[in-house]
């Protein structure tokens, strides 16, 4: 698939089939994440955690539900949750920028493979708020979770949409 088609196909999936994505597809998605541009080339300052343990995902979901006062599953039934963690940033906010580029590369790669994705901001929140979850996720010492994504096969077909300029733009 060409890049713009993968971008146009990617959407936030909020209902996943129970089957696990293949190891080869997961590895390709992770490779795309590791190819993301990272400020000052500080790849060792980032860490990716792949969570496929249903008990851990369920505990994270339950904790997010309570924290956000919601009834629905905030992980949308995913069987794969990927979280990016970072050490202290060299400059303010660069840890979030680096995390964003890594996750976006993974989501575009997933769309290219016909795999759905959705940003799960609350995943980092619960990891940082609950030491037992952080320990279960094996987040390395000195790292803090920044954001995560759900990955999986969508019940709805991923369809290419027409891209348009939605953000206000000025040119100087």
Secondary structure, 3 states (H helix, E strand, C coil): CCHHHHHHHCCECCCECCCCCCHHHHHHHHHHHHCCCCHHHCHHHEEEEEECCHHHHHHHHHHHHHHHCCCCCCCCCCCEEEEEEECCCCCCCHHHHHHHHHHHHHHHHHHHCCCEEEEEHHHHHHHHHCHHHHHHCCCCCCCEEEEEEEEECECCCCCCCCCCCCCCCCCC
